Amino acid sequence: MAALWGKSAGKAGGRKNVLLSHLLDTAAVAERLWDGFLAPSTRLVVDDIAGGPGKGRRFFSWLCGVHDYGKATPAFQRMWPEGAEAVRRAGLTWHEPLVARRRWRHDRAGGHLLCRDLAAAGWTEQQIDWVWPLVAGHHGRFPSRGELTPARTAKGHLAGTGPWPAAQRALLERFTTELGFENVTAVAPVRTPSRAVQLHLSGLIVMADWIASDERHFEGVDDPHRVTFEAARARAGKAWTALGLHRGWGSHDLPGSEAFRDRFGQDPRPSQTMVIEAARRMTAPGLVVVEAPMGEGKTKAALLAAEILAARFGADGVFVGMPTQATSDPMFGQVRTWLDRIDGDLSSRVALLHGKRMFNPEWRAMVAGSEEDDASRFGGVDAYGECLDDDPYGLTSSDPWDEPSATGPGARGPAEWFLGSKRGLLCPFVVGTIDQLLLAATRTKHVMLRMAGLMGKVVILDEVHAADVYMSQFLREGLRWLGQAGVPVVLLSATLPPRQRQDLVGAYLAGAMSREEYTAGGLPEPGGYPSVTAAWPEVPVGAPGEMEGRTEPAYLVDHGPGWRPDLSVAIDVLPERVPPPRTKRAEREAADEAAARSVADLLERELSTGGCALVIRNSVARAQRLYQLLRDRFGADVHLLHGRLTAGDRADRTARCLDLLGPTGGTEGRPHRLILVATQLAEQSFDVDADLLVTDLAPVDLLLQPIGRLHRHAGVRRPARLAAPRVVVTGTTALGGGAPRFPGVSEAVYGRFLLLRSAALVRQSLPGAERETAEAGWRVPARVPDLVAAGYEASDASLPPPWREATEAARTQWETTERQRAETAGASLLTRRGDREGRTLAGLHYAGRAENGDDASAEWLVRDGAPTVEVVLVVRQGQVPHTINGRALSVNGDVADELLEDLLAGTVRLPQSLTEAALRELRPLPGWRGHARLRYCPALELDSRRTAVLGDYEVRYDRELGLVERRLTAH
């Protein structure tokens, strides 16, 4: 036993680490996690599993430490020649030709040995069944029981024959007694936890292993006499201090009635009080759905509700998921401010998780002066412990935007350890895109780390209405796991169609009540707007096993007045000619040009005495075309914002627009006249005020989003012509006769069925149209729930009779497409239909995705459609590449530190039409290949005219228009 090695000298600071030492190191790290990191709710659950209060800590330590038991096999011990020779000298031999020809991963070997030896120690089959996958899956994927067995053709030599079984059991027994157990039998758990809790434990085991494999803090111990648990505890204590790891707020007092004013400097509005009181009245962790218009203060209400839920149910942090990177940035600042008012130390414990966080000044300031995350500092990479593409300790990121790591406890930001690949969600407080949660619901490698980062927190998801049917599959799967884990979740939305609300509540309750499916058919509809819907299981998660699956939901549904009076919004339509399908390109372009001229003429009339207009177009090309026309007429009063600007240009323009049209009035005051042309990105969390809105038709819920920017801020002086809020709908033919046509790009994005339903609602609102209400236009926000419900309902009552045949055909196509998209998403969900009541994690990764689970490689899994590619634009002048802003690099593209930010500001996402060519033709510059941030960044080299040919397209970057593509071949 003493000869068995766990880390080679090259991976343990120059001296081999005996296997028992690494097991004890990991167990000691687990104690530190228990004392200084785990949420109170997690500790309570593990205590219950282990047999009662005070018993969970030692059991958790044993679970983490035993993870590498499978290294006590010839299959592993032969991998390092020097160590193998010492093992042979100790009398533990094997038949090298048989062992050398067959692979047997040590994680699976550990599962195999545990099944054998725990049964011999008297553990029941039920106890063994949920424990072995935690060991067999600690390198990121959970195998099935059948995958544990070594190849029979090895004739037992992979696991070891002769004295091997006795040596293995002696190691297990010695490790177990070092932790204070009488024997292996005494470790046996008294209760089987839910699969969600098992997944949480699995992620924590990986976390403990990665920390204990850091050779800077855990150098090898090659003298067996020096291997004790006390020595391991001392090493773990020093490592914990050096790494500066920390929990969230620990035990959090229940906020009182004065808390809202203390946090936000104002008294809560009625709708905010409604949300806060719902959180106080829930008797178990559950789901809270908040529906309110923009500007109502949903975020502040959700943050205080999170405090209450955390205090009541033992959570120790918060994850706030936003729909986009752009919306994550301002939320990051809000969350830090909120936490700073709770405790000044907490604001430094917030991580920002998205691919362009380096462009966030607040984040950059937090990690300024930190060191690069160097994978070579972390040891423990062992053959057969992982697949060929493994990064076993999560240190080498495939994310080209990975940040420099902050140093230990003295950093201004989160501890260094949390900034590595795959570990960001483990930080106590996290703001990022909703993709972080969606990826936690995929069958990808190291999914347990993502789930472990969410469990033990309160989860807040904003703008959930933005999730389409594809993303919704992952959202519901994530809610199912969070429900089973007893994680409180707060969902925020402008409004939800009734079916979507019911589906989200049903998914959470299915998990909370450990059922395959649950339809929340008894969920009451809100009686007004704004509203709150809360749902939770009557018997709390964690109740005795005989009660699981027998719980019933409790509901709390309430509504209240909004803080702002309704706006009566006038609706007009500016029809355009839309050529039928398969029309020649020249005719389509002529129609697009005519449509843009009509909008320009309209704006010339409406803004004749000044005013600020927001114009939303459904594609970048439509936005660019209109911008060019408007620029010729209005000059510098026109601004353009869309997704094909470089990261630097987009950030600058967004800040400029927020300054000019934001709530504070800007540094220069509100302009006399301004036109902002934007794509759909302006529909989400874009706090600007417009006098007039011109927008392409979209599904009604998305049409209502930009309407929220109309006359949004109080005290704004408006031209008399624009004193009343008004929307002009474009992107459709006339609505008076037969079923209208829509531009092909609109139908491609939204589908014809939802556009027809939205067009019918717009038609009803027009002056002189037949309708149930006497008033033309829309009263916003009062009518928002009714409009959204009507936009997604199955009834044809609101459709003009001449439209119904076309709408029925569109509905059939839409339903088929939606079903196909849901089925496509189902192939990557963490659990498959029929497997959601499973009791263990065995085989969870069966037929799973090959991706490693990094954001860069897996993001496309949760976003529908073909993946797109981000590139870094460089301008070639002679032989020397330059940044998009004109600063010279070396001939090979080597980048000085002071130029890196300027270079990466030239990052832009290419349209989907260029993906195939970009993947085929583009590579990093030679000087980038060894660079931590640039080695995976493809470069798009432009000539001095800022033009390049990529596949069948000419691509040009225009400083005003952004990226422009032109097909070179006839189409």
Summary of the structure (lengths in Angstrom):
residues: 971
radius of gyration: 29.8
end to end distance: 71.8
largest distance: 96.6
contacts: 3436
relative contact order: 0.09
helix: 45%
strand: 13%
